[in-house]
Amino acid sequence: MPARRPPAPGELDRERLARIRLIFSDLDETLLGPDHRIGERSRAAIRRLMDLGVTFVVCTGRAPQASRPIVRELGGRFLVCANGAAVFDGDQLLAGRTLPAPLVAEMLAFFAEREVPAYLVTPTAYFVTRRTPEVAAADAARGYAPPLLPPGQEAQPAYKVMALAAAHLYDEVRARWGDRAHIIYHPAYLEVAPLGVTKAWGAQVITERLGVDPQEVAAIGDARNDIELVQWAGVGVAVANADPLLLEVADAVARDHAQDGAADLFEAILAAREG
């Protein structure tokens, strides 16, 4: 028997789409195309949704410094970044959770011994531990190049540690720290968040502040760090280029991010609200 074809966002129940008041969207490989820009369809739909009173929130693994320019570009207010560990209303921190300083120092030493570059997102700054061609490419994609971490500053609380080109170390990292941190696999890197923190955790801070029920929330993403968010939202969508684990739990699948697929969700909500 052939596998069931997942519905497109526009095929979901219109009443379910019409009640959406709040949208959380991932950035890289979701809202942003291969050129790291927002597609014109998405941009136009987001603008129209915001005019109708729908709140649009960037919900990303990126650091605040690499996320805020896009929030401002869209005219947004709220930001969930560092995989949910830091939640902002403008520049005001609404909620934050950090990895303990001794644990961060352990991790950075581990990655340094293996010559793996690591990004460190702290409540006050954003660093990288070494420069490599992979780091240069990642910085160019995100439009922000953090400074090198000064020697002797490894032990400090952090919203997130991200080890670039470290997917091969996933099993070892999980065995070492899986009981003390949330380890997230991506084919191009590993992300480490505080235990219990996910994008859904950060998103709930905003829903509670705005008095929005999760059934009035839509979310879209592409990677394993989006799984909890997409499962929690009333309407959870994956783009076609998403990780297979996310595709399994999504309510609907939009087109590839190279086709501005996120707009499929935004336009479906618009059609339900306006029609």
N, C-alpha and C positions, 0 to 999 in steps of 0.2 A: 504494500500500500504506500503511495507517495506521501511524503511528509506534508503536514498541513501548512498551507501558505499563510504566514502571519498577515494580519490586516495592515493596510496603510492607515495613517492617522485619519484621513478623510472618511474611512470606512467605519470608524468607531461611532457609537451611538451619539446622535446630535445633542440630546439633552445632557449627556455626560460631558461633552465638550463645551456646551453653552454655559455651564456653571463654573468654568475655570476663571478664577480671579487672580491667580498668582502662577508665574512660570519660572522655573529654574532651568538654566541652560549651561551646560559645559561649554568650554571654548575650543581647545585644540582638538582637531579631527571631528568636531561636532558643529558648532556655530561657525567656526573659521574653516575656510576652504584650504586647499593645498598651498595657496598663496598667502595664507595666514591673515586673510581679510574676511570681513563679513559679506556674504552674498547680498546682492541688491534686493532679491525677493525677501530674504529674511529681514533686512534693514527696513524695508517698506512695511512689512507686516508687523514688526515690533512697534514701529511708530504708530500705526493705526490701533494696535491693541492698547498701547499706553494712553492714547487719546480716549479710548473707551473705558479707561479706569483700571485696566489689568496691570498689575505690577510685574515687571520683568527683572529678574535677578540673575546676574552672572554667578555661577556656582562651579568653581574650578579648583584644580590642584595647584595652580600658579600661586606665587607669592603676591602680596598686595601691590608691590611696586610694579609688577608686570601685568596686573589685572586692572588697576584703576583707570589707565588711559582708555580702555575699551568701555568701561562703565560710563565714563564721562562722554565718550563719543556717542553712546546710545541715549544719553540723558537720563541714566538710571540713578538710583539712590542707594540701594543695598548691594552688598557684596559678601559672598561666602567664598573664602579662599583657603589655601593650604589643606584641601580635602576636608573642609568643614571645621578645622581647628581655630579659625579666626573669622568672626562675623562682624561686619561693619554696617553702620548707617552713616553714609558719607565717610568722614574721617574718624567718627566716633566708634570705638570698639564696643560692641554689644556683648560679645562672649568670646572667650579664648581658652584653649586648653593646650598645655605644653608637655613635651617630653622632659623628664628630669635631666638636669645638667650632667650628672655622672653617667647616665645612660647615653646621652649624646656624645660625650667624650669617648666612651667605649666604642660606639659605632664608627665615629670618625677615625679612630685608631685602626679599627678593623679594615675599613675601606682604604686607608692610607697604606697599610701593609700590602694590599693587593693592587696598589697603584690605580685605584678606581676614584675618579673625581666625584665629589659629593657636594650638593647644594644644601645650605643651612638657612632655614627661614625662622628668624627669631622675632620676638615682639617688637624689637627696635631696629632690626637690620636684616639684610639678605646677603649671603656670602656664597662663594664657591671655594673648594679647597685646592684645586689645581686647574691649570689651563691645558686643554687638549683640543684637537680639531673637532671632536664631538661636542665639547662645551661651547666652542665658537659657533657651531651650527645651531645648537639649542638656544643660545643667547640671541642669535640673529632671528630665529623663528619667533621668539617671544618679545623681541624689541627692547630687551633690557639686559645689560651685562653687569652682574653683580661683582663687587670687588673681591679680591682674594681674602680669605679668612686670615687675620693676623696670627702669627705664631703665639701659642699660649692661651688662645681664646676658645679652645675646643669645648671646654666644660661650661656650657651655658644652656638655659632652657630654650627649647625650640618648638615651634608649631609643627615643623616637618623637617625630615632629612630625606633627600632624594639622591640616590646613587645612580649615576649615569652609566649605561652599558654594563649593568650588573645583574641582568636577569639570570645569568648562570649561577649566581650566588643565592638564589631565592631559598632553596632548601636549607642551606647552612644558616642564613640570616633568620629564617623562621624558627629553626631549632634553637638558636641562641637566644632570641628575644621575643619569640611569639607569645610568651606569657606575660610580657611587659609592654608590648607595643602592638599596633595594628600594622602588619606587613602587607603591602599591596604589590602584586606582580603586574608588570607591563613588559612587553617584549623588548622595549628599548631602555628600561630602567626599573629600579625598585623604589617604592615610596614607603616611608615609615611615619606613621601618625601616632598620636597618643592613644593608648588603649581605650576602646569604646567610642572613639571619634570617627565619624564618617561624614560624607556630605549630607546625609539625611539628618544627622545630629545638628549640623549647622543650619540646615534649612528649617528645622523645627523652631529654632530661636526666632526666626523671622515670622513664621506662621503664627506663633503665639503672640508676638508683638502686634501683629496686624489683625488678630482675631479671625484668621482664616482656617477653615477645616481642611485636613489633608485631601478630602475628596474634591476640594475646590482648587487643587494644585495639579499642574502638569510639569513634568520633568523630562529632559532629553539628554542623552549622553552617548559615549562610545566605548568606554573602558571599564575595567573591573572596579575602579574607584567610584563608578556611577551605579553599581548594582543596588546598594541599599537605598539610594535616592529614588531610582526608578521603581523599585518594589514598593516603596512607601507612598509615593505620589498617587493621587486618584487616577491620573492618566500618566503612565510611564512609557516612554518611547525610546527606542534605540535607532541610531542611523545605520544604514545597511553595511557600513564598514566596521561595525562594532565587534568587540570581542564576542566569541560564541557564547560565553557564559552570560553576557548581558542580553544577547538576542533571545536566549531561552526564557528570560523572566519578563521581557518587555510586553506591554499590552499591544503595541503596534510597532512597525518598522518603517521609518522614513527612508528616502533615498540617500545615497552616499553623500558624504560631506563635499565631495568634489562637484556634486550636482546641486549644492545649496539645499540639501535634504532637510535640514532643520526647518526650513520654510514650509515644508509639507504640514508639520504640526501647527505652526503659527497660523497658516492660512486656513486650516481646518477649524481651529478655534474661532477665527474671525467669521468664517462662513456660518458656523453654528450660532454665534452671537448676533450676527447681523441679519441672518435669514429667518 
